[in-house]
Amino acid sequence: MAALRDNGPMASPRKIVHVDMDAFYASVEQRDDPSLRGRPVVVAWRGARSVVCAASYEARTFGVRSAMPALRAEKLCPQAVFVPPDFARYKAVSRQVREIFARHTDLVEPLSLDEAYLDVTQNKLGLGSATAVAEAIRSQIREDTALTASAGVAPNKFLAKIASDWRKPDGIFVVKPAMVADFLTPLAVGKLPGVGKVMEAKLAALGIRTVGQLRAHGGDGLEARFGRWGRRLHELSQGIDENPVRTERPTTQVSAEDTFETDLRLEETGETIVRLAAKAWAGAERETERSPRTVVLKLKTSDFRILTRSLTPTVPPASLEAFTAIAMELRARVDLPAHTRYRLVGVGLANFRGHHEAPPQPGLFETGQPGDE
């Protein structure tokens, strides 16, 4: 069954490929150092505030995952080989991969150093199908970089991204238009973009745990409960996503935030800040020619007061570890009463500038007022 719009079948679906490099940073390290091959490799600095940037598949069998505190990774896998990240090398490989993408289409939307969306509805080499394009790209990545990539092929972006994870590592999965409904129906709602743990819990309270159950609930009921986001959820449950592939534009800021299931004290937010910093840093890495100068911490109290703290250091953060340390320092500058509870925390990087642009004046810590975003 093809995805349906409210007013009829979806006409002329796009052909979207999502390419995701396999355990990218760790794979680069294993490629360049043969002694690491077949061993559990964790790309991270050591230290109490360090987080895992990447883990090889050998390390993942022990439960090690990206954005996990490095200390926890070491406990899970004591025999792991810790390798400090070398972002200059990863960016160089990423540029090689993007050059391969450009052989096939100009419609490329990088998400980070190791993944991107490609619109191959029309492709430069005249290959007969999106699947053929994806296979050619994967073959060329292997040949040019000695690394592997997985790919998902689908009529839209969010389906392609889900599909690329289906046969990792070094696999491809195709969701044809006629397969969309059957593919989505059994999936957990958490697979849909924008559905985090908090929304998952809210949907579970309504008896909705799968995409099929979400679809059956109906758009009107979801909209009444969740507003415009509810309507959007229902569209996703039908496989509808009209967002086009957007070619790279200069980044102005990158951030990640999370709403807690229960309000926390300030000192209890550290683990989340570390995890979100890793996520924001990964997003900032897509900018190979521009670097962020400002670190931002956002907090929302239980009574919905929003505070922001920001700092533009004289020397911009050059590593995830430095970025995380500044974010934690910003948290220490919060001077609300100790009993204050927080419902949300966010971490971001802003003020992106080219490497040859003059740096801005060092910034000050700022406090946002209730309602500021």
C-alpha positions in Angstrom: 0.0 0.0 0.0 1.4 3.4 -1.0 1.5 6.3 1.4 -1.6 8.4 1.0 -2.4 12.0 1.4 -5.8 13.1 2.7 -6.7 14.1 -0.9 -5.4 11.1 -2.8 -2.3 9.1 -3.6 1.1 10.7 -3.4 2.1 11.7 -6.9 5.7 11.5 -8.3 7.5 10.5 -5.1 11.0 11.7 -4.7 13.9 9.3 -4.7 15.9 9.9 -1.6 19.0 8.2 -0.4 20.4 8.5 3.1 24.0 7.4 3.4 25.5 6.8 6.8 29.1 5.8 7.3 29.6 2.8 9.5 31.1 3.6 13.0 32.9 6.4 11.1 35.5 7.8 13.5 36.4 4.3 14.9 36.5 2.9 11.4 39.0 5.6 10.2 41.2 4.7 13.2 41.0 1.0 12.5 41.8 1.6 8.8 44.8 3.8 9.6 46.2 1.6 12.3 46.1 -2.1 11.5 46.8 -3.1 15.1 43.3 -1.8 16.0 41.4 -4.0 13.5 39.1 -6.5 15.2 39.6 -4.8 18.6 37.0 -2.8 20.6 38.0 0.8 19.8 36.5 3.8 21.6 37.2 7.2 20.2 37.3 9.5 23.2 39.6 11.4 25.5 40.0 9.9 29.0 38.6 11.8 31.9 35.6 12.4 34.1 34.0 14.8 31.7 34.9 13.0 28.5 32.2 11.3 26.4 32.4 8.7 23.6 32.6 10.2 20.2 32.4 6.8 18.4 32.7 3.1 19.1 33.7 0.3 16.8 31.3 -2.5 16.3 33.5 -4.7 18.5 33.0 -2.2 21.3 29.3 -1.9 20.7 28.8 -5.6 21.6 29.7 -4.6 25.1 27.0 -1.9 25.2 29.3 1.0 24.4 27.6 3.8 22.5 28.3 7.3 21.2 27.6 10.2 23.7 28.1 7.8 26.6 30.4 9.0 29.4 33.9 7.6 28.8 34.1 6.3 32.3 31.0 4.2 31.8 32.4 2.9 28.5 35.5 1.9 30.3 33.5 0.0 32.9 31.5 -1.8 30.3 34.5 -2.7 28.2 37.7 -2.7 30.3 39.7 -4.1 27.3 38.7 -1.3 25.0 41.4 0.7 23.3 40.8 4.4 23.8 41.9 6.6 20.9 41.8 10.4 21.1 39.7 11.9 18.3 41.4 13.4 15.3 38.8 15.6 13.7 41.0 17.1 11.1 41.5 13.6 9.7 37.8 12.7 9.9 36.9 15.9 8.1 39.4 15.1 5.3 37.7 11.7 4.8 34.3 13.4 4.9 35.3 15.7 2.1 36.3 12.6 0.0 32.8 11.1 0.6 31.1 14.3 -0.3 33.0 14.4 -3.6 31.6 11.0 -4.3 28.1 12.3 -3.6 28.7 15.2 -6.0 29.4 12.8 -8.9 25.7 11.7 -8.7 23.7 14.7 -7.6 24.0 18.3 -6.5 21.1 17.9 -4.1 23.1 16.9 -1.0 22.1 17.8 2.6 24.9 16.9 5.0 23.7 16.1 8.5 27.2 15.6 10.0 30.6 14.4 8.9 29.4 10.9 8.4 25.8 11.1 7.0 23.8 12.9 4.4 20.6 13.0 2.4 20.7 12.9 -1.4 17.9 13.6 -3.7 18.6 11.3 -6.7 15.2 11.7 -8.4 17.4 12.8 -11.3 21.0 11.6 -11.2 24.0 12.9 -13.1 25.1 9.5 -14.4 21.7 8.4 -15.7 21.6 5.3 -13.5 18.3 3.5 -13.8 17.1 3.6 -10.2 17.8 5.2 -6.8 18.9 1.7 -5.6 21.6 1.6 -8.4 22.8 5.1 -7.3 23.0 4.0 -3.7 25.0 0.9 -4.6 27.3 2.9 -6.8 28.0 5.4 -4.0 28.7 2.6 -1.5 31.0 0.9 -3.9 32.9 4.1 -4.6 33.2 4.9 -0.9 34.8 1.5 -0.3 37.1 1.9 -3.3 38.2 5.5 -2.6 38.4 5.4 1.2 38.6 1.7 2.2 35.6 2.3 4.5 32.0 1.1 4.4 28.7 2.9 4.4 25.1 1.8 4.8 22.3 3.3 2.8 18.5 3.7 2.9 16.4 4.4 -0.2 12.9 5.7 0.1 10.4 8.2 -1.3 11.3 10.7 1.5 13.9 11.7 4.0 12.6 10.3 7.2 11.9 6.9 5.7 15.4 6.8 4.1 17.0 7.6 7.4 15.2 4.8 9.2 16.0 2.4 6.3 19.7 3.1 6.4 19.9 1.7 9.9 18.1 -1.5 8.8 21.0 -3.5 7.6 24.0 -1.9 9.3 26.9 -2.3 8.9 27.7 -2.2 5.2 24.1 -2.8 4.0 21.3 -1.3 2.0 17.6 -1.3 2.5 15.0 -0.1 0.0 11.5 1.1 1.0 9.5 1.3 -2.3 6.4 3.5 -2.3 4.1 0.5 -2.3 5.9 -0.8 0.8 5.6 2.3 3.0 2.5 1.5 5.1 3.6 -2.1 5.7 7.1 -1.0 6.6 5.9 1.6 9.1 3.0 -0.2 10.8 5.0 -2.4 13.2 7.7 0.1 14.1 7.9 1.6 17.6 6.7 5.3 17.6 10.1 6.2 18.9 11.5 5.6 15.4 9.6 8.6 14.0 11.6 11.9 13.9 10.9 14.2 16.8 9.5 11.5 19.1 11.7 11.3 22.1 11.2 9.5 25.4 8.8 12.1 26.8 6.5 12.0 23.7 6.8 8.2 23.7 5.5 8.1 27.3 2.6 10.4 26.4 1.6 8.3 23.5 2.0 5.1 25.5 -0.5 6.5 28.0 -3.0 6.6 25.1 -2.2 3.0 24.2 -0.1 4.0 21.3 3.2 2.2 21.0 3.5 1.4 17.3 3.3 3.6 14.2 0.3 1.5 13.1 -1.6 2.3 16.3 -0.7 6.0 15.9 -2.1 5.9 12.4 -5.3 4.3 13.6 -5.8 6.9 16.3 -6.6 9.4 13.6 -5.3 12.9 12.8 -8.2 14.8 14.5 -7.7 13.0 17.8 -3.9 13.6 17.8 -4.3 17.2 16.8 -6.8 17.8 19.6 -4.3 16.3 22.0 -1.0 17.6 20.8 -1.9 20.5 18.4 -0.1 20.9 15.1 2.5 18.4 16.3 -0.2 15.8 16.6 -1.3 16.4 13.0 2.4 16.1 11.9 2.7 12.8 13.8 -0.3 11.4 11.9 1.2 12.5 8.6 4.4 10.7 9.5 2.5 7.6 10.4 1.2 7.5 6.9 4.7 8.0 5.4 4.0 11.6 4.4 7.0 13.9 4.5 7.3 16.7 2.0 10.5 18.2 3.3 12.9 18.6 0.5 16.6 17.8 0.6 18.2 21.2 1.4 21.7 21.8 0.1 24.2 23.0 2.5 23.8 26.5 3.9 26.0 28.4 6.4 25.2 27.2 9.9 24.5 30.0 12.4 23.9 27.8 15.5 23.7 24.1 16.5 22.0 22.9 19.6 20.4 20.0 21.4 18.0 19.9 24.3 16.0 17.5 26.3 13.0 17.7 28.6 13.2 15.5 31.7 10.5 13.1 32.6 10.7 14.5 36.2 12.1 17.9 37.2 15.7 17.7 38.4 17.9 19.8 40.7 20.8 21.6 38.9 23.5 19.2 40.1 21.5 16.3 38.6 21.7 17.7 35.1 25.4 16.9 34.5 25.0 13.6 32.6 22.4 15.1 30.3 24.6 18.2 29.6 27.5 15.8 28.7 25.2 13.8 26.4 23.7 16.9 24.7 27.1 18.5 24.2 28.2 15.4 22.3 25.1 15.6 20.1 25.6 19.4 19.4 29.3 18.9 18.7 28.5 16.2 16.1 26.1 18.6 14.4 28.7 21.3 14.3 31.2 19.1 12.6 29.3 19.4 9.3 30.8 22.8 9.0 34.3 22.1 7.6 35.2 25.7 6.8 33.6 27.6 9.7 34.0 27.1 13.5 31.7 28.1 16.4 32.9 30.7 18.8 30.2 30.8 21.4 28.9 28.2 23.8 25.3 28.4 25.1 23.6 26.7 28.0 19.8 26.9 28.3 17.7 25.9 31.3 14.0 25.9 31.9 12.8 25.8 35.5 9.7 23.9 36.7 7.7 27.1 36.6 8.8 27.7 32.9 11.3 30.4 33.5 14.0 30.2 30.8 17.6 31.1 31.5 20.5 31.2 29.1 24.2 31.4 29.8 26.6 32.0 27.0 30.3 32.5 26.7 32.5 33.5 23.8 36.0 32.6 25.0 39.1 34.2 23.6 40.1 30.8 22.2 37.1 28.9 20.6 36.5 25.4 21.8 38.6 23.1 19.6 37.4 19.8 20.9 34.3 18.2 22.4 36.1 18.0 25.7 36.7 21.7 25.8 33.1 22.5 24.7 31.7 20.2 27.4 33.9 21.8 30.1 32.7 25.3 29.1 29.1 24.1 29.2 29.6 22.7 32.7 31.3 26.0 33.7 28.2 27.8 32.5 26.0 25.6 34.7 28.1 26.7 37.7 27.3 30.3 37.0 23.5 29.7 37.6 22.7 31.4 40.8 19.1 30.4 41.5 18.2 28.9 44.9 19.5 25.4 45.5 16.0 24.0 45.7 15.1 25.1 42.2 14.0 22.3 39.9 14.6 22.2 36.1 12.4 20.6 33.5 14.7 21.2 30.4 18.3 21.7 29.6 19.9 22.6 26.3 23.5 23.0 25.0 24.5 24.8 21.9 27.2 26.3 19.7 26.7 29.6 18.0 28.5 32.5 16.3 30.0 30.4 13.5 32.7 32.2 11.6 35.2 31.4 8.8 38.7 30.6 9.8 40.0 33.8 8.4 37.3 36.1 9.8 38.1 38.4 12.7 37.0 36.9 16.0 34.2 38.7 17.9 34.8 40.4 21.3 34.7 38.0 24.2 31.1 37.6 25.4 29.4 37.9 28.8 27.2 35.6 30.7 23.6 36.5 30.1 20.4 35.6 31.9 17.2 35.2 29.8 13.8 36.3 31.1 10.8 34.1 31.4 9.5 33.3 27.9 12.7 34.1 26.1 13.6 31.6 23.5 
